[in-house]
Amino acid sequence: MLVPSIIILIVLIIVPLAYLFYNSLFYFRLTEMVNKRFVGIENYSIISRDGQFFNALSNTFVYIAIGTGAQVMLGLLLAEVLSRKFRGKDLVRTILLFPMIIPPITVGIIWWFLYHPTWGFITYLLNVIGVHINWLSNPGTALLAIILADTWEWTPFVLLILMAGYVAIPEDIYEAAEMDGATGWHKFFHITLPLIKPSIVVAIIFRTVDIIKVFPKIFVMTGGGPGNATETLNLYTYRVGFTYSDIGYSSALGFTTLLLTLVLTLLITIFSIKGRAI
Amino acid sequence: MKYRHRSLNEILFLILLVFILITFILPLYHLITMSFKPLKTIFSRIPVFIFWPTSTHYQSAFEAGFLRYITNSLIVVSLHTILSLVLGIPAGYSLSRLDFRGKRFLLFGIIGARIIAPISIVIPIFLIYIWLKLLDTYLGLILVYLTFNLPLVIWLTKTSFDEVPIEIEAAAQIDGASTMSIFTRISIPLGMPGIIASAVLTWIFAWNEFLYALILTQRNAQTITVGLSSFFRFELVEWGALAAASNIVAVPVIILSLLVGKYMIQGLTKGALQL
């Protein structure tokens, strides 16, 4: 009963990944098939000297850092507010699902509309305050604009994970603390926060992994631009592989992305365990 | 005195709640209203809240052939969901009930599938599909989507079956029931929440998918998410039609979440917390 699924997953995942690594060892462009030749790890050494790669890497890191940070903080805030019982809680949670459940490309389209320099709603709101920025065409703000859209889309997800963590905290601890004279802030920082740490870590891991995978939003809103300002590792790999048909190099990039994801996940896990041991 | 104090808190809470809901709904609401606004109203610098709704955008969307994308998506996603369930539910059950060497390893592997970025898989699969002539086919997409949905189904159904007490199955076995009938008549009904959650989430994730569809389809099997890009013409973007089409893409998902939201939330959080 288990075997068919395992076989399929191996065929669909392990085989392509092996082929990915294999291809990354070649100079392999679909437009220059005659030149296809084995080059060993040369593609990887090119990566280590590739300015666009580092640009993509830095964009990705900035996206992860700011995005995850904002989403966790907002998520905590919202979880505090929404964790008590109230009528319609289920309905509220279902409505909060919407941003993360609609297709990511629709999210990209929605925010693209909102940011439109002429008739976008956000543009209008900012004009009222006197701020005139073309969010998506300005290299300085384009990535932030995308992060904002991402935050709108995924904070509910973080919120759900945190709320599930909240449920696990017994009421008695709060009552005991109150009897000892703890205030709201006290309760939050010294009771809630430490006890909810595992959920926070889970949220961070999920968001990090998912941000590395982001594609439709950026594709629709900026296509990686202006210039390379919003080109993440994923977008760069796509461009190399499918706009330039360079299979060899993009395979190397793809494999590097895999390693990066693995390393990041391990680092986050290690850091969180260390914190707990102390 | 105490009564008034509580009222104030409640009112503040309500205001905060409404504010939160508005922030998260507003962009979506904006998209929905935009699809019904006449073009001139869409383009006005000052947002218009009261307008005469029009259906021209939906008409243009369908005239442009959007129906084909809808059909493609419906076929691919529904068949894929069935396949995922057929493969995943027995697998989840086995992982829940059996014990064997390497089980831990397997479980890690299944979670690990989530970490893999689609871009890393799509490059080799693109080449493999050219070779296998699976490019631009329904089957091609149906199979590729298994890479992220099958682990999900296995995981969710496993945790669901974990909560079905084994004593019930043991009792049935003592009464002489076969493994197959225990599975179909006891385990599956009791494990329904997980099964529903995984079915719904599978459907939604497949429906929403973009990257694989973009790269692995061209003309015949293009799904609805990629179809949205057909509204970006050379110099002109058909804003109204794009808005209408975007709504069509988002609507099934929203309806599904309203119907089975509770199961989805359970599925999403359970899947996450098991870590």
HADDOCK unambig.tbl for C-alpha pairs under 7 A between the chains (distance, minus, plus):
assign (segid A and resid 1 and name CA) (segid B and resid 90 and name CA) 5.19 0.50 0.50
assign (segid A and resid 1 and name CA) (segid B and resid 91 and name CA) 5.56 0.50 0.50
assign (segid A and resid 1 and name CA) (segid B and resid 94 and name CA) 6.51 0.50 0.50
assign (segid A and resid 2 and name CA) (segid B and resid 90 and name CA) 6.33 0.50 0.50
assign (segid A and resid 2 and name CA) (segid B and resid 91 and name CA) 4.12 0.50 0.50
assign (segid A and resid 2 and name CA) (segid B and resid 94 and name CA) 5.97 0.50 0.50
assign (segid A and resid 4 and name CA) (segid B and resid 87 and name CA) 6.95 0.50 0.50
assign (segid A and resid 5 and name CA) (segid B and resid 87 and name CA) 5.63 0.50 0.50
assign (segid A and resid 5 and name CA) (segid B and resid 88 and name CA) 6.59 0.50 0.50
assign (segid A and resid 5 and name CA) (segid B and resid 91 and name CA) 6.54 0.50 0.50
assign (segid A and resid 9 and name CA) (segid B and resid 147 and name CA) 6.55 0.50 0.50
assign (segid A and resid 12 and name CA) (segid B and resid 147 and name CA) 6.36 0.50 0.50
assign (segid A and resid 13 and name CA) (segid B and resid 147 and name CA) 6.56 0.50 0.50
assign (segid A and resid 16 and name CA) (segid B and resid 121 and name CA) 5.92 0.50 0.50
assign (segid A and resid 16 and name CA) (segid B and resid 124 and name CA) 5.36 0.50 0.50
assign (segid A and resid 16 and name CA) (segid B and resid 125 and name CA) 6.12 0.50 0.50
assign (segid A and resid 17 and name CA) (segid B and resid 121 and name CA) 6.28 0.50 0.50
assign (segid A and resid 19 and name CA) (segid B and resid 124 and name CA) 6.08 0.50 0.50
assign (segid A and resid 20 and name CA) (segid B and resid 124 and name CA) 5.50 0.50 0.50
assign (segid A and resid 94 and name CA) (segid B and resid 257 and name CA) 6.99 0.50 0.50
assign (segid A and resid 94 and name CA) (segid B and resid 258 and name CA) 6.74 0.50 0.50
assign (segid A and resid 94 and name CA) (segid B and resid 261 and name CA) 5.52 0.50 0.50
assign (segid A and resid 96 and name CA) (segid B and resid 24 and name CA) 6.84 0.50 0.50
assign (segid A and resid 98 and name CA) (segid B and resid 254 and name CA) 6.70 0.50 0.50
assign (segid A and resid 99 and name CA) (segid B and resid 24 and name CA) 7.00 0.50 0.50
assign (segid A and resid 101 and name CA) (segid B and resid 253 and name CA) 6.85 0.50 0.50
assign (segid A and resid 102 and name CA) (segid B and resid 250 and name CA) 5.49 0.50 0.50
assign (segid A and resid 102 and name CA) (segid B and resid 253 and name CA) 6.24 0.50 0.50
assign (segid A and resid 103 and name CA) (segid B and resid 208 and name CA) 4.40 0.50 0.50
assign (segid A and resid 103 and name CA) (segid B and resid 250 and name CA) 6.48 0.50 0.50
assign (segid A and resid 104 and name CA) (segid B and resid 208 and name CA) 6.85 0.50 0.50
assign (segid A and resid 105 and name CA) (segid B and resid 225 and name CA) 6.93 0.50 0.50
assign (segid A and resid 106 and name CA) (segid B and resid 246 and name CA) 5.94 0.50 0.50
assign (segid A and resid 110 and name CA) (segid B and resid 27 and name CA) 6.56 0.50 0.50
assign (segid A and resid 110 and name CA) (segid B and resid 31 and name CA) 6.16 0.50 0.50
assign (segid A and resid 118 and name CA) (segid B and resid 45 and name CA) 6.22 0.50 0.50
assign (segid A and resid 119 and name CA) (segid B and resid 43 and name CA) 5.42 0.50 0.50
assign (segid A and resid 119 and name CA) (segid B and resid 44 and name CA) 5.99 0.50 0.50
assign (segid A and resid 119 and name CA) (segid B and resid 45 and name CA) 4.73 0.50 0.50
assign (segid A and resid 121 and name CA) (segid B and resid 47 and name CA) 6.71 0.50 0.50
assign (segid A and resid 124 and name CA) (segid B and resid 46 and name CA) 6.71 0.50 0.50
assign (segid A and resid 152 and name CA) (segid B and resid 24 and name CA) 6.79 0.50 0.50
assign (segid A and resid 160 and name CA) (segid B and resid 269 and name CA) 6.56 0.50 0.50
assign (segid A and resid 161 and name CA) (segid B and resid 269 and name CA) 5.65 0.50 0.50
assign (segid A and resid 164 and name CA) (segid B and resid 269 and name CA) 6.87 0.50 0.50
assign (segid A and resid 209 and name CA) (segid B and resid 115 and name CA) 6.01 0.50 0.50
assign (segid A and resid 213 and name CA) (segid B and resid 117 and name CA) 5.42 0.50 0.50
assign (segid A and resid 213 and name CA) (segid B and resid 118 and name CA) 6.99 0.50 0.50
assign (segid A and resid 216 and name CA) (segid B and resid 210 and name CA) 6.57 0.50 0.50
assign (segid A and resid 234 and name CA) (segid B and resid 119 and name CA) 6.69 0.50 0.50
assign (segid A and resid 251 and name CA) (segid B and resid 123 and name CA) 6.91 0.50 0.50
assign (segid A and resid 254 and name CA) (segid B and resid 119 and name CA) 6.51 0.50 0.50
assign (segid A and resid 254 and name CA) (segid B and resid 120 and name CA) 4.62 0.50 0.50
assign (segid A and resid 255 and name CA) (segid B and resid 120 and name CA) 6.45 0.50 0.50
assign (segid A and resid 258 and name CA) (segid B and resid 116 and name CA) 6.35 0.50 0.50
assign (segid A and resid 258 and name CA) (segid B and resid 117 and name CA) 6.81 0.50 0.50
assign (segid A and resid 261 and name CA) (segid B and resid 115 and name CA) 6.99 0.50 0.50
